[in-house]
Amino acid sequence: MKSTNYTFPAFSTRAFPIWQRNFLVWKKLAGASVLGNIADPLITLLAFGYGLGSLLTHVDGIPYIQYLASGSICMSIMMAVSFEALYSAFSRMHVQKTWEALLNAPLALDDVVLAEMLWAATKALISGLAILLVIFALGIGLHPHTLLVLPLLFLIGMMYASLGLIVNALAKGYDFFTYYFTLVLTPMVFLSGVYYPVAQLPGWLQGIASVLPLGAAVNLVRPLLLGHWPSAPLLDIGILLAYCIVAFYAAIVLTRKRLLN
């Protein structure tokens, strides 16, 4: 079956039943999934927030536990979405042959990829809500500004899902994902102001950090959780949208090339 790789993506409402299928499968293990997404940020907050926080009480005039909490939620969303868009999506595409079965129905591949992206973003929102409950229990983010974090978490999820689906389209096996986590995601955590201010980095690293998507996410989420408005919201939202649109188009093209040619 042939396809033109570079035609503009064509979507339909048929993506929703695919999203619904993924949701129904996830519901069977929802408890374990949510608990797993909470455990990592909770351990980080307790170990670093109270451990290191007892030595480093304030960062940029903010109690360190609050500084860390507002950054760790973005990091946790990034990791949760990436696992879904990589390991879970690859299993459905390559191992379980779920995508192949779906394409025997009157569905377009573009709809399948769109559904995977939206489902991963939905899981980001679910995970984000669970993490926010943990943060609320610590007395952080208890103000109206925090409501604006929810749509941001969905956008962040869409963006990282799109990046993950690019890697998914290129991967030959699960081991391939190690390169992405080690060479892309992990360095991004340490360059994006999750644990310490970007201003502490050398100038050339600050320049790199200024265009990283995780840095833009932290710049938006941290002030809102602390009850303030972001300093440059349009710029940071623009960075996230640019990554999301470009990465999603690339994921469509590469997935078509892999499965339809």
MIPADREN-353207 format. One line per 3 residues: their letters; for each residue y, x, z of N, C-alpha, C. Coordinates in nm, 3 decimals. Layout:
# MIPADREN-353207
A = Y:X:Z:Y:X:Z:Y:X:Z  ...
END
This chain:
# MIPADREN-353207
MKS = -0.119:0.085:0.000:0.000:0.000:0.000:0.124:0.089:0.000  0.218:0.065:-0.088:0.337:0.148:-0.103:0.458:0.079:-0.044  0.552:0.162:-0.005:0.677:0.108:0.050:0.789:0.204:0.019
TNY = 0.908:0.150:0.003:1.025:0.234:-0.017:1.078:0.273:0.119  1.069:0.403:0.152:1.099:0.448:0.287:1.244:0.432:0.326  1.335:0.436:0.230:1.476:0.446:0.264:1.552:0.317:0.239
TFP = 1.481:0.207:0.215:1.550:0.079:0.205:1.598:0.037:0.343  1.699:-0.048:0.344:1.755:-0.092:0.471:1.651:-0.174:0.546  1.635:-0.153:0.677:1.535:-0.229:0.752:1.555:-0.379:0.740
AFS = 1.445:-0.452:0.731:1.450:-0.599:0.722:1.373:-0.657:0.839  1.441:-0.737:0.920:1.380:-0.792:1.040:1.373:-0.944:1.031  1.288:-1.002:1.114:1.277:-1.147:1.121:1.241:-1.187:1.263
TRA = 1.236:-1.317:1.286:1.200:-1.367:1.418:1.052:-1.343:1.450  0.977:-1.293:1.354:0.835:-1.264:1.379:0.818:-1.147:1.476  0.926:-1.076:1.503:0.917:-0.968:1.601:0.894:-1.025:1.742
FPI = 0.943:-1.147:1.767:0.933:-1.202:1.902:0.789:-1.224:1.946  0.700:-1.283:1.863:0.561:-1.297:1.908:0.494:-1.164:1.940  0.534:-1.057:1.870:0.477:-0.925:1.901:0.526:-0.879:2.037
WQR = 0.656:-0.898:2.062:0.712:-0.868:2.194:0.639:-0.948:2.301  0.616:-1.076:2.272:0.549:-1.164:2.368:0.406:-1.118:2.394  0.340:-1.071:2.291:0.203:-1.020:2.307:0.202:-0.900:2.401
NFL = 0.296:-0.807:2.383:0.303:-0.691:2.471:0.334:-0.732:2.615  0.420:-0.833:2.630:0.455:-0.881:2.763:0.333:-0.941:2.833  0.255:-1.021:2.761:0.139:-1.085:2.821:0.034:-0.982:2.862
VWK = 0.017:-0.878:2.783:-0.076:-0.771:2.820:-0.026:-0.698:2.945  0.105:-0.671:2.948:0.164:-0.600:3.063:0.152:-0.681:3.191  0.161:-0.813:3.182:0.156:-0.898:3.301:0.029:-0.876:3.383
KLA = -0.079:-0.839:3.316:-0.205:-0.820:3.386:-0.199:-0.703:3.484  -0.113:-0.605:3.453:-0.100:-0.486:3.539:0.044:-0.469:3.585  0.117:-0.580:3.593:0.260:-0.571:3.623:0.287:-0.507:3.759
GAS = 0.208:-0.543:3.860:0.232:-0.490:3.993:0.222:-0.339:3.999  0.113:-0.286:3.942:0.094:-0.141:3.941:0.202:-0.072:3.859  0.241:-0.135:3.747:0.343:-0.077:3.661:0.478:-0.066:3.731
VLG = 0.520:-0.175:3.796:0.649:-0.174:3.866:0.645:-0.078:3.983  0.534:-0.077:4.057:0.521:0.014:4.171:0.530:0.158:4.126  0.467:0.190:4.014:0.474:0.326:3.962:0.615:0.365:3.923
NIA = 0.690:0.270:3.868:0.828:0.300:3.828:0.921:0.315:3.948  0.885:0.250:4.060:0.966:0.262:4.181:0.935:0.390:4.257  0.808:0.430:4.255:0.763:0.541:4.341:0.839:0.670:4.312
DPL = 0.855:0.704:4.184:0.918:0.832:4.150:1.064:0.839:4.196  1.149:0.741:4.160:1.287:0.749:4.210:1.297:0.740:4.361  1.205:0.664:4.425:1.209:0.654:4.571:1.179:0.789:4.635
ITL = 1.078:0.859:4.583:1.045:0.991:4.634:1.163:1.087:4.613  1.225:1.078:4.495:1.340:1.164:4.466:1.455:1.138:4.563  1.483:1.010:4.587:1.593:0.975:4.677:1.565:1.022:4.820
LAF = 1.443:1.004:4.866:1.410:1.043:5.002:1.407:1.195:5.018  1.345:1.263:4.919:1.331:1.408:4.931:1.464:1.480:4.911  1.534:1.446:4.803:1.659:1.514:4.774:1.777:1.451:4.846
GYG = 1.779:1.317:4.847:1.894:1.248:4.905:1.911:1.275:5.053  1.800:1.271:5.126:1.808:1.294:5.270:1.778:1.440:5.305  1.690:1.504:5.230:1.659:1.644:5.257:1.775:1.735:5.221
LGS = 1.805:1.742:5.091:1.918:1.822:5.045:2.050:1.762:5.092  2.052:1.628:5.101:2.174:1.562:5.144:2.217:1.596:5.285  2.123:1.638:5.370:2.159:1.680:5.504:2.233:1.813:5.505
LLT = 2.215:1.892:5.398:2.285:2.019:5.385:2.409:2.006:5.298  2.398:1.921:5.194:2.508:1.899:5.100:2.552:1.754:5.115  2.644:1.732:5.206:2.676:1.594:5.244:2.752:1.518:5.137
HVD = 2.845:1.584:5.066:2.928:1.517:4.966:2.934:1.598:4.838  2.939:1.528:4.726:2.960:1.589:4.594:3.070:1.510:4.524  3.176:1.578:4.485:3.291:1.511:4.424:3.346:1.400:4.513
GIP = 3.339:1.422:4.643:3.389:1.323:4.737:3.298:1.204:4.759  3.175:1.211:4.706:3.078:1.101:4.716:2.963:1.146:4.804  2.918:1.065:4.900:2.797:1.101:4.975:2.683:1.132:4.879
YIQ = 2.612:1.241:4.907:2.515:1.289:4.809:2.406:1.187:4.779  2.363:1.110:4.879:2.259:1.010:4.856:2.306:0.907:4.754  2.434:0.872:4.757:2.489:0.776:4.660:2.503:0.842:4.523
YLA = 2.546:0.967:4.523:2.560:1.041:4.397:2.424:1.051:4.328  2.322:1.086:4.405:2.188:1.102:4.349:2.129:0.968:4.303  2.148:0.864:4.383:2.093:0.733:4.349:2.146:0.683:4.216
SGS = 2.277:0.700:4.194:2.338:0.650:4.071:2.299:0.730:3.949  2.255:0.854:3.969:2.206:0.933:3.856:2.058:0.916:3.834  1.983:0.901:3.943:1.837:0.894:3.931:1.791:0.766:3.863
ICM = 1.869:0.658:3.873:1.827:0.535:3.805:1.829:0.555:3.654  1.927:0.629:3.604:1.931:0.657:3.459:1.815:0.746:3.418  1.787:0.848:3.500:1.675:0.937:3.471:1.543:0.860:3.473
SIM = 1.525:0.773:3.571:1.401:0.698:3.583:1.381:0.603:3.465  1.490:0.539:3.421:1.483:0.452:3.304:1.443:0.533:3.180  1.502:0.651:3.165:1.469:0.737:3.052:1.320:0.770:3.048
MAV = 1.265:0.807:3.165:1.125:0.844:3.170:1.034:0.723:3.148  1.065:0.610:3.212:0.981:0.491:3.198:0.976:0.443:3.054  1.092:0.439:2.989:1.097:0.394:2.849:1.025:0.492:2.758
SFE = 1.042:0.620:2.785:0.978:0.720:2.699:0.826:0.711:2.708  0.771:0.689:2.827:0.626:0.671:2.839:0.579:0.550:2.759  0.656:0.441:2.764:0.618:0.320:2.691:0.624:0.342:2.540
ALY = 0.733:0.404:2.493:0.753:0.423:2.349:0.666:0.534:2.292  0.609:0.617:2.379:0.523:0.725:2.333:0.376:0.692:2.357  0.332:0.701:2.480:0.189:0.684:2.509:0.140:0.543:2.478
SAF = 0.212:0.442:2.525:0.165:0.305:2.502:0.176:0.266:2.355  0.289:0.297:2.292:0.305:0.263:2.151:0.206:0.339:2.064  0.182:0.467:2.096:0.087:0.546:2.018:-0.054:0.489:2.032
SRM = -0.087:0.443:2.152:-0.219:0.382:2.171:-0.234:0.258:2.084  -0.129:0.175:2.081:-0.137:0.054:1.999:-0.137:0.087:1.849  -0.064:0.191:1.811:-0.054:0.225:1.670:-0.177:0.299:1.619
HVQ = -0.223:0.401:1.694:-0.321:0.494:1.641:-0.460:0.478:1.700  -0.468:0.455:1.831:-0.598:0.454:1.898:-0.661:0.316:1.894  -0.590:0.216:1.943:-0.644:0.080:1.948:-0.633:0.007:1.814
KTW = -0.552:0.059:1.723:-0.532:-0.002:1.591:-0.470:-0.141:1.600  -0.393:-0.164:1.706:-0.328:-0.295:1.722:-0.228:-0.320:1.611  -0.151:-0.217:1.576:-0.052:-0.235:1.469:-0.122:-0.269:1.338
EAL = -0.234:-0.205:1.311:-0.308:-0.233:1.187:-0.352:-0.378:1.182  -0.398:-0.430:1.295:-0.438:-0.570:1.301:-0.318:-0.662:1.281  -0.205:-0.627:1.341:-0.085:-0.708:1.324:-0.040:-0.713:1.179
LNA = -0.055:-0.601:1.109:-0.010:-0.595:0.970:-0.101:-0.672:0.875  -0.218:-0.713:0.923:-0.303:-0.802:0.843:-0.256:-0.946:0.850  -0.167:-0.973:0.946:-0.102:-1.104:0.955:0.026:-1.098:0.870
PLA = 0.092:-1.211:0.848:0.217:-1.209:0.770:0.333:-1.149:0.850  0.320:-1.020:0.878:0.421:-0.947:0.954:0.462:-0.824:0.876  0.588:-0.783:0.891:0.637:-0.660:0.831:0.633:-0.549:0.934
LDD = 0.613:-0.427:0.889:0.610:-0.313:0.980:0.742:-0.300:1.055  0.852:-0.330:0.989:0.982:-0.322:1.055:0.987:-0.414:1.178  0.924:-0.533:1.167:0.920:-0.624:1.281:0.837:-0.566:1.396
VVL = 0.728:-0.497:1.362:0.644:-0.436:1.464:0.722:-0.328:1.539  0.794:-0.244:1.466:0.872:-0.136:1.529:0.985:-0.195:1.613  1.051:-0.298:1.559:1.158:-0.363:1.636:1.103:-0.421:1.766
AEM = 0.988:-0.487:1.758:0.928:-0.546:1.878:0.894:-0.439:1.980  0.843:-0.325:1.934:0.811:-0.215:2.026:0.937:-0.163:2.095  1.044:-0.151:2.019:1.169:-0.103:2.076:1.224:-0.201:2.179
LWA = 1.224:-0.330:2.144:1.276:-0.431:2.236:1.187:-0.446:2.359  1.056:-0.431:2.342:0.968:-0.441:2.457:0.990:-0.323:2.553  1.004:-0.203:2.498:1.031:-0.086:2.584:1.163:-0.103:2.657
ATK = 1.265:-0.159:2.589:1.394:-0.184:2.655:1.380:-0.291:2.763  1.295:-0.390:2.738:1.272:-0.493:2.839:1.206:-0.433:2.963  1.110:-0.343:2.942:1.048:-0.275:3.056:1.150:-0.190:3.129
ALI = 1.247:-0.134:3.055:1.353:-0.058:3.120:1.434:-0.148:3.213  1.463:-0.267:3.166:1.539:-0.361:3.248:1.460:-0.403:3.371  1.331:-0.431:3.354:1.246:-0.469:3.467:1.238:-0.355:3.568
SGL = 1.215:-0.233:3.517:1.209:-0.117:3.606:1.343:-0.094:3.674  1.451:-0.111:3.598:1.584:-0.092:3.655:1.612:-0.189:3.768  1.571:-0.315:3.749:1.589:-0.414:3.856:1.513:-0.374:3.981
AIL = 1.391:-0.325:3.963:1.311:-0.283:4.078:1.376:-0.165:4.150  1.426:-0.071:4.073:1.491:0.047:4.133:1.621:0.006:4.203  1.694:-0.088:4.143:1.817:-0.135:4.207:1.788:-0.198:4.342
LVI = 1.676:-0.269:4.355:1.640:-0.327:4.484:1.620:-0.218:4.589  1.558:-0.107:4.547:1.541:0.006:4.638:1.677:0.063:4.677  1.766:0.076:4.579:1.899:0.129:4.606:1.977:0.035:4.698
FAL = 1.964:-0.095:4.674:2.031:-0.193:4.761:1.980:-0.180:4.905  1.850:-0.156:4.920:1.792:-0.143:5.054:1.851:-0.024:5.129  1.901:0.075:5.051:1.966:0.191:5.112:2.115:0.166:5.134
GIG = 2.161:0.045:5.102:2.301:0.010:5.123:2.394:0.061:5.015  2.341:0.088:4.896:2.420:0.142:4.784:2.433:0.036:4.676  2.551:0.025:4.617:2.572:-0.063:4.503:2.586:-0.210:4.538
LHP = 2.621:-0.242:4.660:2.632:-0.382:4.702:2.771:-0.437:4.673  2.804:-0.451:4.543:2.934:-0.505:4.501:2.922:-0.559:4.359  3.018:-0.639:4.314:3.007:-0.707:4.184:2.995:-0.613:4.064
HTL = 3.052:-0.493:4.072:3.045:-0.401:3.958:2.901:-0.375:3.915  2.808:-0.382:4.010:2.669:-0.347:3.981:2.607:-0.442:3.878  2.658:-0.564:3.867:2.605:-0.659:3.769:2.619:-0.605:3.626
LVL = 2.722:-0.526:3.602:2.744:-0.470:3.469:2.644:-0.360:3.435  2.573:-0.312:3.537:2.474:-0.208:3.512:2.356:-0.265:3.433  2.325:-0.393:3.451:2.205:-0.450:3.389:2.209:-0.445:3.236
PLL = 2.316:-0.492:3.170:2.316:-0.478:3.023:2.317:-0.332:2.979  2.376:-0.244:3.059:2.375:-0.102:3.025:2.233:-0.047:3.029  2.153:-0.091:3.127:2.016:-0.044:3.136:1.936:-0.087:3.012
FLI = 1.963:-0.206:2.962:1.894:-0.252:2.841:1.935:-0.167:2.720  2.064:-0.137:2.709:2.111:-0.051:2.600:2.050:0.088:2.610  2.049:0.144:2.731:1.989:0.276:2.752:1.841:0.272:2.714
GMM = 1.775:0.163:2.751:1.635:0.148:2.715:1.613:0.142:2.565  1.696:0.067:2.494:1.685:0.060:2.348:1.704:0.197:2.285  1.801:0.271:2.338:1.830:0.402:2.281:1.714:0.499:2.300
YAS = 1.660:0.508:2.422:1.548:0.600:2.446:1.419:0.551:2.381  1.403:0.422:2.368:1.287:0.370:2.295:1.293:0.413:2.149  1.411:0.408:2.090:1.428:0.448:1.951:1.396:0.596:1.932
LGL = 1.445:0.680:2.025:1.413:0.822:2.019:1.262:0.844:2.034  1.202:0.772:2.128:1.059:0.787:2.149:0.977:0.745:2.029  1.021:0.640:1.960:0.946:0.593:1.843:0.953:0.692:1.727
IVN = 1.057:0.775:1.723:1.060:0.884:1.624:0.946:0.981:1.651  0.934:1.023:1.778:0.828:1.116:1.816:0.691:1.051:1.795  0.681:0.923:1.826:0.556:0.850:1.807:0.513:0.854:1.660
ALA = 0.609:0.839:1.571:0.576:0.839:1.427:0.530:0.976:1.379  0.570:1.082:1.447:0.536:1.218:1.406:0.410:1.271:1.475  0.372:1.210:1.588:0.265:1.265:1.671:0.128:1.251:1.606
KGY = 0.047:1.355:1.623:-0.092:1.351:1.578:-0.187:1.321:1.694  -0.136:1.337:1.816:-0.217:1.309:1.934:-0.129:1.306:2.057  -0.189:1.272:2.170:-0.112:1.260:2.294:-0.049:1.393:2.336
DFF = -0.115:1.503:2.307:-0.063:1.633:2.348:0.073:1.663:2.288  0.101:1.604:2.173:0.228:1.628:2.105:0.345:1.584:2.191  0.325:1.485:2.276:0.435:1.432:2.357:0.483:1.531:2.463
TYY = 0.397:1.626:2.498:0.436:1.726:2.597:0.558:1.804:2.550  0.565:1.832:2.420:0.680:1.906:2.367:0.809:1.828:2.388  0.802:1.698:2.366:0.922:1.614:2.380:0.968:1.609:2.525
FTL = 0.873:1.590:2.617:0.910:1.583:2.758:0.962:1.718:2.808  0.897:1.826:2.765:0.932:1.958:2.817:1.058:2.015:2.753  1.073:1.996:2.623:1.182:2.061:2.550:1.305:1.973:2.532
VLT = 1.290:1.842:2.550:1.403:1.751:2.527:1.444:1.678:2.656  1.352:1.603:2.714:1.388:1.518:2.827:1.417:1.597:2.955  1.331:1.692:2.988:1.353:1.767:3.112:1.483:1.846:3.111
PMV = 1.514:1.921:3.005:1.645:1.990:3.003:1.761:1.891:3.012  1.746:1.773:2.952:1.854:1.675:2.954:1.884:1.630:3.097  1.779:1.620:3.180:1.799:1.579:3.319:1.891:1.677:3.391
FLS = 1.872:1.807:3.366:1.948:1.909:3.438:2.085:1.937:3.375  2.112:1.878:3.260:2.240:1.899:3.194:2.331:1.777:3.199  2.285:1.668:3.261:2.357:1.541:3.247:2.416:1.487:3.376
GVY = 2.426:1.569:3.478:2.493:1.526:3.599:2.410:1.437:3.690  2.278:1.443:3.679:2.194:1.362:3.767:2.195:1.419:3.908  2.172:1.549:3.920:2.161:1.613:4.051:2.289:1.681:4.097
YPV = 2.373:1.720:4.004:2.497:1.792:4.039:2.598:1.770:3.926  2.726:1.791:3.953:2.829:1.766:3.850:2.814:1.858:3.730  2.841:1.802:3.614:2.837:1.881:3.490:2.941:1.993:3.495
AQL = 3.048:1.973:3.571:3.154:2.075:3.581:3.105:2.206:3.640  2.989:2.205:3.706:2.933:2.328:3.763:2.865:2.415:3.658  2.843:2.361:3.539:2.775:2.435:3.433:2.873:2.526:3.359
PGW = 2.822:2.631:3.293:2.908:2.713:3.206:2.973:2.627:3.097  3.086:2.673:3.046:3.162:2.595:2.949:3.082:2.552:2.828  3.000:2.643:2.774:2.925:2.609:2.652:2.818:2.503:2.680
LQG = 2.763:2.505:2.802:2.667:2.401:2.838:2.736:2.267:2.863  2.859:2.273:2.915:2.934:2.149:2.933:2.960:2.081:2.799  2.984:2.163:2.695:3.004:2.107:2.562:2.881:2.035:2.511
IAS = 2.763:2.094:2.535:2.638:2.029:2.496:2.617:1.901:2.577  2.643:1.912:2.708:2.621:1.798:2.797:2.708:1.678:2.758  2.825:1.705:2.704:2.920:1.597:2.673:2.870:1.503:2.563
VLP = 2.771:1.548:2.483:2.721:1.464:2.374:2.577:1.419:2.398  2.523:1.446:2.517:2.387:1.404:2.546:2.385:1.257:2.588  2.285:1.181:2.545:2.282:1.038:2.580:2.264:1.012:2.728
LGA = 2.187:1.097:2.797:2.170:1.075:2.941:2.301:1.098:3.014  2.380:1.194:2.969:2.512:1.217:3.030:2.602:1.096:3.013  2.599:1.035:2.894:2.679:0.915:2.871:2.632:0.801:2.960
AVN = 2.500:0.789:2.977:2.445:0.683:3.062:2.490:0.701:3.207  2.482:0.825:3.256:2.523:0.853:3.394:2.672:0.827:3.412  2.752:0.865:3.312:2.897:0.843:3.319:2.933:0.695:3.331
LVR = 2.848:0.610:3.275:2.874:0.466:3.280:2.819:0.402:3.407  2.696:0.439:3.443:2.628:0.371:3.553:2.680:0.416:3.689  2.704:0.547:3.705:2.743:0.597:3.838:2.869:0.530:3.891
PLL = 2.979:0.525:3.816:3.099:0.460:3.871:3.076:0.314:3.906  3.000:0.242:3.823:2.976:0.100:3.850:2.898:0.080:3.980  2.797:0.164:4.004:2.720:0.154:4.127:2.803:0.189:4.249
LGH = 2.908:0.270:4.228:2.994:0.311:4.339:3.115:0.220:4.352  3.122:0.117:4.267:3.231:0.020:4.279:3.357:0.056:4.204  3.346:0.144:4.103:3.462:0.186:4.024:3.437:0.155:3.876
WPS = 3.542:0.174:3.795:3.527:0.158:3.651:3.506:0.296:3.587  3.421:0.306:3.486:3.402:0.434:3.417:3.534:0.483:3.357  3.548:0.615:3.350:3.674:0.673:3.302:3.691:0.659:3.151
APL = 3.581:0.665:3.075:3.590:0.654:2.929:3.474:0.568:2.878  3.473:0.439:2.911:3.357:0.355:2.878:3.332:0.340:2.728  3.437:0.329:2.648:3.418:0.309:2.504:3.353:0.432:2.441
LDI = 3.395:0.551:2.485:3.336:0.673:2.432:3.188:0.681:2.466  3.155:0.657:2.592:3.015:0.670:2.635:2.928:0.561:2.574  2.978:0.439:2.564:2.902:0.333:2.497:2.884:0.367:2.350
GIL = 2.988:0.423:2.288:2.977:0.465:2.149:2.870:0.570:2.128  2.859:0.665:2.222:2.756:0.768:2.213:2.617:0.705:2.219  2.598:0.613:2.313:2.468:0.547:2.326:2.434:0.465:2.202
LAY = 2.532:0.392:2.150:2.509:0.311:2.030:2.477:0.398:1.909  2.548:0.509:1.897:2.524:0.599:1.783:2.382:0.655:1.787  2.341:0.702:1.904:2.204:0.752:1.917:2.104:0.641:1.886
CIV = 2.129:0.521:1.939:2.035:0.410:1.922:2.020:0.372:1.775  2.132:0.355:1.705:2.127:0.310:1.566:2.064:0.414:1.476  2.109:0.539:1.489:2.056:0.646:1.404:1.908:0.670:1.433
AFY = 1.873:0.675:1.562:1.734:0.702:1.598:1.642:0.588:1.555  1.688:0.464:1.569:1.602:0.352:1.530:1.579:0.350:1.380  1.683:0.378:1.303:1.665:0.384:1.158:1.567:0.495:1.121
AAI = 1.582:0.612:1.186:1.490:0.723:1.160:1.347:0.685:1.198  1.331:0.612:1.309:1.198:0.569:1.350:1.136:0.475:1.248  1.217:0.386:1.191:1.167:0.294:1.087:1.120:0.373:0.966
VLT = 1.203:0.465:0.920:1.170:0.544:0.800:1.043:0.625:0.821  1.033:0.694:0.935:0.919:0.781:0.961:0.791:0.700:0.983  0.804:0.584:1.047:0.686:0.500:1.068:0.636:0.442:0.937
RKR = 0.729:0.401:0.850:0.689:0.355:0.717:0.615:0.465:0.642  0.669:0.586:0.650:0.609:0.699:0.579:0.467:0.725:0.628  0.448:0.708:0.759:0.317:0.737:0.816:0.214:0.628:0.785
LLN = 0.256:0.503:0.791:0.158:0.394:0.785:0.151:0.322:0.650  0.253:0.330:0.569:0.256:0.251:0.446:0.240:0.333:0.320  0.241:0.464:0.330:0.227:0.549:0.210:0.089:0.611:0.202
END
